[in-house]
Amino acid sequence: MLKYILKLGWKNVWRNPTRSGVVIITVLLGTWAGIFAAGFFNGMLDDYLNGQINLTVGHVQIMYPEFEDLYNPDYSIPNADDIVKSLKANSLVKEVSAKSVTTGLAQSARNSFGITIWGMDIENDTSISLQSIKGYLDEGNLPDPQGRNQILIGDDLSERLGLELRSRMVLSFQDVNGDITAGAFRVSGIFDSFDSRFDENYVVVNKADLNELLGDENLTHNIRIDTHELVMADAFARELQQEYPELDVKSWRQIAPDLRYVYDMQDLSLYMVMIIIIIGLIFSIINTMLMAVMERTRELGMLRAIGMNKSRTFSMVMLETIFLTMVGSPAGLLLGWLTITYFGVNGIDLSAFSKGLEGWGFTTMIYPSLGLKYYLNIVLLVAIAALISALYPAWRALKLRPVEAIRKFN
């Protein structure tokens, strides 16, 4: 009898190619949409995390304990050069960057604005942060290590202050003695990154120039460390904290709770996107399969009249849905994989929405990506959706009374 039900299920699939085609296309598009949406969302979150970590946060940071709260320039890291040398010799470390940091007021003839000033060793610094900024240069160059009081600013700050390349501006801030000091700087370059908040609030100058104005040429307020793997950061930060108990050592998860939340919630967010699409798929399949049951009311009535019991009737409708899913789901899986592969290389250009994306720190080129486990889980979700979708139509088939079904269509 099972062999007969299977045969009848396949026969019903091909008896009405239009209806079967609708279900197959629905499953195909649902599978593809789930894969593409998850891949797009995953690519956007990965780009956001990598961009923010590369540009500003890094994997681990070392600071004087009170510096992050007060930004007092006197709270510098003692023996910073020795710490940097020790870190560079560590096999877990990929890049190390030591900079002096202060907050102050940027002034031009047109306006003024509060900023954070990074003093970096432009000539010797090979950090990911400086290379990222260099990659976003829109005009000019990095400050000349041999020059004096040159500054690199973001396009949003240049627009706010009315500055152009070679324009002069004044930075004023507190020195190590607590006095207000100021220096005139000339714009050597303007960068335009993916994050308008960074472009407006951060400037880069030569470390020697900033330290001279701060009143101590040996100042280092922040040591940024990039490890070979992001997942190593927490354990490495704990190890460094034990090695330097008098300093404040934090991993990126402690420095940027918003990035930690994005990272921790990434899997859940992807599955929520998938489930929303699967819910839409369920209603589409229910509608189509319910129409199939209604169209075959007389046929189902005849089968019940000649002895097919309820369990076999139920199985027949369920199997028909499974067969249709078996055709549509692999095709959707293949189409989704091809789409992710293509756009993962060529990217999706969202530059039309650049202003809005930059306001939240997202890049305008999205490269979708998806791990193997997500493909498998999406196929599993589609299969579960198909089974759930078949329950109501199958239940309606069980409610048919054989005599009434036959008479209705005589």
C-alpha positions, 0 to 999 in steps of 0.5 A: 500500500505504501508503494501505491501511495508513493506512486499516487503522490508522484502521479498527483505531482505531474497531473497538474503541472501548473499547480505543481510548478507554483509550489516548486517555484514558491519553494525555490524562491523561498530557499533562494530568498532565505540564503541571499537575505542571510548572506547579504545580512551576514556580509553587511555585519562582517564588513561593519565589524571588520571596518570598525575594528580595523579603523578605530578599535583594534583587537586589544588596547593598553592604556593608563587606568584613568586615561580613558575616563579623563583624557588627561595627557599626564596619564601616559603609559610608563616604559611604553617603548619597552612594552611595544618591543616586547609585544612585537616579539610575541608570536600572537601579535600581528601589528602594534601601534603606539600613539599619543591621544588628547581631546581638544577644539579644532578652530578655523576662520569659519567655525570650531568643533570638538575633536579627538587628536591622534598623534601617530608615528607616521614614518614607522607606524605600519598598523592596520589603523593607519593603513586603513586611514591611508586607504580612505584618502580622498585628497592630499597625503599623510602628514610628512614625517619631516614636516612640521604641524601637518594634519590629516582630517576627515571630509565631514570635519573639513566641510564643517570647518570650511577647510580645504587642502593646505588650509590652516587650522588651530588645535587647542587642548590641555597640556601635561601641566594642566594649561591650555596650549594651542598650535597652528596646523596645515591640512596635508590630506583629507580622508573619506571613510565609511564612517561619517562619525569618525570623519568628523571627530578624529584627526591625525598628526605627527606624534612628535608635533603633538607631544611637543605641544603637550609638553613631553616628547615621550608621551604614549597614551594608547597601545593598540594590538592586532592579533592574528585572529579576532577570537584570540583577543579576550584570552590575550588581553587577560594574559597581558593584564596579568603581565602589566597589572598596573595598566588597563588592558582591554579587548575589543569586546570591552572597548566597544560593547556595541560591536560585541553585541553585533558579534554575539547576536549575528547568528541569531539575527541571521536565523531571525531573517530566515524564519521571517522568510520561511513564515511567508513561504509556509503561507504560500505553500498552504494556499497552493496545497489547499487549492490542490485538495479542493480541486481533487475533492471528488477524487479523494472522495472516491479513494475514501469510498473504495477503502483508503483510510484516513492515515493513508489519505493524510500520508498521500497529501504530505508526500505530495508536498515533500516531493514538490519540496524535493524538487524546489529546495535543491534548485533554490539552494543552487541558485542561492549559492551561485548568487552569494558566490557572484556577489561575494566577489563583485559586491553589491554597490549601495553608494546611492545610500552612502550618506545614510550608511556612513552615518551608522558606520556601514560600508557602501560595498557589501560582499555577501557571505555564508558558511556551509552550516547556514546552507544546511540549516536553511534547507532544513528549515524549508523542509520543516516549513513544507511539512508544516504547510501540508498539515492543514491541507491534509487535515482538510482532506481528512474532513471530506465525507466520501459520499458528499464529495462524490455527489458534489461533483456528479 
